[in-house]
């Protein structure tokens, strides 16, 4: 592939959010190095300012309908890419806010923590615009590099070290699968850009895309690629766990949408079966195993795997409405999940424990935290009139329109199962007696994140139409996604030839 490296002003405009955040990341590094005695709270504020500026730039792009491609279609900026970039930047901002007080427990490298978080966000922004296999690989590994360090950031904690090692080993294995899958697809098609691929059902393309799906399945935590999630979520610093549960999933889902709805459009009958199976396995396995959990972070880890199973229902629908439902579900999940993790961080800071039993009587110690956790868990379970209910309803309607009744039946059964372990936590908070009556203190930044989570969960649930309209416009490129053409199977070569 040969293309010109000359960039015009218009091309640079498409890269403006990434260029701005890159420059701001360099500023954070310089400030941290030049002023080592400066309070790290100020460094967190500086990081938030840079992310806010990036978010404002993305909103301007979305309002002005700025779009285009750069580097011979390797980098695409459309409204769907803007949605995922705003999702990633918003998640990163909220994670930094919940990290302010938590960072004090780090013995060393407090300033570098914010650098790594912003650097990972930058990589995921590039990943959201990846439109070919090469930029997918580079941006995915760039974003993962920061997480390898962040997961094991508590150097004196054995669980954090174990989590970091497991995440690194399995991450390298997933990268190998991705590289091998890309080589097979490129060897068969001679193309890297998704929209340029005109695929035939050869063994090379099928195996190649299965390997790519396995690597991305690792990133989103779908069964059977989920094995790293429980231990990593448990051992990693809780703000990093919250970050892992949201931003990488958003970036990987952006890639999966482009792969399934663009590159693999003619293979729709095949990958629908694959996604139905993975969705059922993810929901059922995760919800059943979550019942036995005694640690709140592990419970939320398995809850996240089950939520990905719900998201895959939208993929299995294989329609424009299915893609819309995926984006809406992800938006609803953002507010409930980041809010739940904010409560976990606040409680663990106060009582020094992340065990579910230690949430006993939380309502008496902090009515605000108990009520917030109640709403977040109910939203994750899909109880009306919260955002999670609308998200699940949207996903289910998209699947019902395609006749996926068995899949919906399994999903409804899993909702009942999930209600059990969510309500166990609610019972601990409101019915059980507390062992300590001292109040749970909450920092200002933590309160801000919880209020944002509550506002998003309630507003999207009660008045979802503006968000639905925005998401529908973000996936207009899938408007013509209809029934696929028959899969082309090349004839077998003659015997002896």
Residue pairs with C-beta under 8 A, 6 or more apart in sequence:
1 72
1 192
3 71
3 72
7 70
10 68
11 68
11 70
12 19
13 66
14 66
14 67
14 68
14 69
14 70
14 75
14 77
15 70
15 75
16 57
16 61
17 54
17 57
17 58
17 61
17 85
17 125
18 122
18 125
18 126
20 50
20 53
20 54
20 57
21 50
21 51
21 54
21 118
21 121
21 122
21 125
22 122
24 50
24 53
24 54
24 118
25 50
25 115
25 118
25 119
25 122
27 46
27 50
28 43
28 46
28 47
28 50
28 111
28 114
28 115
28 118
29 115
31 38
31 43
31 46
32 38
32 43
32 111
32 112
32 114
32 115
36 111
40 103
40 110
40 111
40 114
41 100
43 110
43 111
43 114
44 96
44 97
44 99
44 100
44 103
44 114
47 96
47 114
47 117
47 118
48 93
48 96
48 97
50 118
51 89
51 92
51 93
51 96
51 118
51 121
52 93
54 89
55 86
55 89
55 90
55 93
58 82
58 85
58 86
58 89
59 86
60 66
61 77
61 82
62 79
62 82
62 83
62 86
65 79
66 77
67 77
67 78
67 79
68 76
68 77
69 75
69 76
69 77
69 131
70 77
71 135
72 193
73 131
73 132
73 193
73 195
73 196
74 130
74 131
74 132
74 134
74 135
74 192
74 193
75 126
75 129
75 130
75 131
75 135
76 129
76 131
77 129
78 477
79 473
79 474
79 475
79 476
80 254
80 257
80 327
80 474
80 475
80 477
81 128
81 129
81 254
82 474
83 327
83 470
83 471
83 474
84 128
84 250
84 251
84 253
84 254
85 125
85 128
85 129
87 247
87 250
87 330
87 331
87 334
88 121
88 124
88 125
88 128
88 247
88 250
88 251
89 121
89 125
90 334
91 121
91 243
91 246
91 247
91 250
91 334
91 338
92 117
92 118
92 120
92 121
92 243
92 247
94 338
94 342
94 449
94 452
94 453
95 117
95 239
95 242
95 243
95 247
95 338
96 114
96 117
97 445
97 446
97 448
97 449
98 239
98 242
98 338
98 341
98 342
98 345
98 445
98 446
98 449
99 113
99 114
99 117
99 239
100 443
100 445
100 446
101 345
101 349
101 443
101 445
101 446
102 237
102 238
102 239
102 345
102 349
103 110
103 113
104 110
105 154
106 113
106 153
106 154
107 155
107 156
108 155
109 153
113 150
113 153
116 146
116 149
116 150
117 146
117 150
117 243
119 145
119 146
120 143
120 144
120 145
120 146
120 147
120 150
120 243
120 247
121 143
121 247
122 142
122 143
123 139
123 140
123 142
123 143
123 144
123 145
123 146
124 139
124 143
124 247
124 248
124 250
124 251
126 135
126 138
126 139
126 142
126 143
127 136
127 139
127 140
127 143
127 251
127 252
127 254
127 255
128 250
128 251
128 254
129 135
130 136
130 139
130 140
130 255
130 258
131 193
131 194
131 195
131 258
132 192
132 193
132 194
133 182
133 185
133 186
133 192
133 194
133 212
134 182
134 192
136 178
136 182
136 255
137 175
137 178
137 179
137 182
140 175
140 178
140 219
140 251
140 252
140 255
141 175
143 248
143 251
144 171
144 175
144 248
147 167
147 171
147 240
147 243
147 244
147 248
148 164
148 167
148 168
148 171
149 164
150 236
150 237
150 240
150 243
151 160
151 163
151 164
151 167
151 168
151 232
151 235
151 236
151 240
151 244
152 160
152 161
152 163
152 164
152 165
152 167
152 168
152 236
153 160
153 164
153 236
153 237
153 240
154 160
154 161
154 235
154 237
155 161
157 235
159 234
159 235
160 235
160 236
160 237
161 235
162 231
162 235
163 231
163 232
163 233
163 234
163 235
163 236
164 235
164 236
166 228
166 231
166 232
167 228
167 232
167 236
170 218
170 227
170 228
171 218
171 228
174 214
174 215
174 218
174 219
174 225
175 215
177 211
177 212
177 214
177 215
177 218
178 211
178 212
178 215
178 216
180 208
180 211
181 207
181 208
181 209
181 210
181 211
181 212
181 214
181 215
182 208
182 212
183 208
184 204
184 205
184 207
184 208
184 211
185 197
185 204
185 205
185 208
185 209
185 212
186 192
187 204
188 202
188 204
188 205
188 208
189 197
189 198
189 199
189 205
191 197
191 198
194 258
194 259
194 262
194 263
195 262
195 263
197 263
199 205
199 263
199 264
199 266
199 267
200 487
200 488
200 489
200 490
201 267
201 487
201 488
201 489
201 490
202 490
209 259
209 263
209 264
209 267
212 259
213 256
213 259
213 274
214 225
216 252
216 255
216 256
216 259
217 225
217 278
218 225
218 228
219 248
219 249
219 251
219 252
220 248
220 249
220 252
220 253
220 256
220 308
220 311
221 228
221 229
221 249
221 304
221 305
221 308
222 278
222 282
222 305
222 308
222 309
222 312
223 278
223 281
223 282
223 285
223 286
223 305
223 309
224 281
226 282
226 286
226 305
229 301
229 302
229 304
229 305
230 298
230 301
230 302
232 241
232 244
232 301
233 241
233 244
233 245
233 297
233 298
233 300
233 301
233 304
234 295
234 297
234 298
234 301
236 244
238 297
238 341
238 344
238 345
238 348
238 354
239 341
239 345
241 297
241 300
241 301
241 341
242 337
242 338
242 341
242 342
242 345
245 300
245 301
245 304
245 337
245 341
246 333
246 334
246 337
246 338
249 304
249 308
249 330
250 330
253 311
253 326
253 330
256 315
257 315
257 323
257 326
257 478
260 271
260 315
260 318
261 318
261 323
261 478
261 481
264 271
265 481
265 484
266 484
266 485
266 487
266 488
267 484
267 487
268 318
268 483
268 484
269 484
269 487
270 487
271 318
272 316
272 318
275 312
275 315
275 316
276 316
276 404
276 407
278 309
278 312
279 309
279 310
279 312
279 313
279 315
279 316
279 407
279 411
280 309
280 407
280 410
281 309
282 305
282 306
282 308
282 309
282 312
283 306
283 309
283 310
283 410
283 411
283 414
284 309
284 410
284 414
285 305
286 302
286 303
286 304
286 305
286 306
286 309
287 302
287 306
287 414
287 417
287 418
287 421
288 417
289 302
290 299
290 302
290 303
290 306
290 418
290 421
291 417
291 420
291 421
293 299
293 302
293 356
293 421
294 355
294 356
294 357
295 354
295 355
295 356
296 344
296 354
296 355
296 356
296 359
296 425
297 344
297 354
299 356
299 421
299 425
300 337
300 340
300 341
300 344
303 380
303 418
303 421
303 422
304 337
306 414
306 418
307 333
307 337
307 380
309 411
309 414
310 329
310 391
310 392
310 395
310 411
311 326
311 329
311 330
311 395
313 322
313 395
313 396
313 398
313 399
313 404
313 407
313 408
313 411
314 322
314 323
314 325
314 326
314 329
314 395
314 398
314 399
315 322
315 326
316 322
316 399
316 402
316 404
316 407
317 325
317 395
317 398
317 399
317 401
317 402
317 404
318 402
318 481
319 398
319 401
319 402
319 481
320 475
320 478
320 479
320 481
321 397
321 398
321 401
322 395
322 398
322 399
322 402
323 475
323 478
323 481
324 394
324 398
324 468
324 471
324 472
324 475
325 391
325 394
325 395
325 397
325 398
326 395
327 471
327 474
327 475
328 390
328 391
328 394
328 464
328 467
328 468
328 471
329 391
329 392
329 394
329 395
331 387
331 391
331 456
331 460
331 467
331 471
332 379
332 387
332 388
332 390
332 391
332 456
332 457
332 460
332 461
333 380
333 388
333 391
334 456
335 379
335 387
335 452
335 453
335 454
335 455
335 456
335 457
335 460
336 376
336 379
336 380
336 386
336 387
336 388
336 453
336 457
337 376
337 380
338 449
338 452
338 453
339 372
339 375
339 376
339 449
339 450
339 452
339 453
339 454
339 457
340 373
340 376
340 377
340 380
340 453
342 446
342 449
342 450
342 453
343 369
343 372
343 373
343 376
343 450
344 354
345 446
346 366
346 369
346 440
346 442
346 443
346 446
346 450
347 354
347 358
347 359
347 362
347 369
347 440
348 354
350 365
350 438
350 440
350 441
351 358
351 436
351 440
356 424
356 425
356 428
357 428
358 435
359 425
359 428
359 429
360 428
360 429
360 432
360 433
360 434
360 435
361 428
361 429
361 432
361 433
361 434
361 435
361 437
362 369
362 370
362 373
362 428
362 429
362 434
362 440
363 370
363 371
363 429
363 430
364 434
364 437
365 434
365 436
365 437
365 438
365 439
365 440
366 439
366 440
366 442
368 442
368 450
369 440
369 442
369 450
370 429
370 430
372 450
372 453
372 454
373 425
373 426
373 429
374 426
374 429
374 430
375 386
375 454
375 457
375 458
376 453
376 457
377 422
377 423
377 425
377 426
378 386
378 388
378 422
379 386
379 387
379 388
379 389
379 457
379 461
380 388
380 418
380 422
381 388
381 415
381 418
381 419
381 422
382 388
382 389
382 391
382 392
382 393
382 415
383 389
384 461
385 461
385 462
386 457
386 458
386 461
387 456
387 457
387 458
387 459
387 460
387 461
387 464
388 457
388 461
389 461
390 460
390 461
390 464
392 411
392 415
394 468
396 408
396 411
399 407
399 408
400 408
442 450
460 467
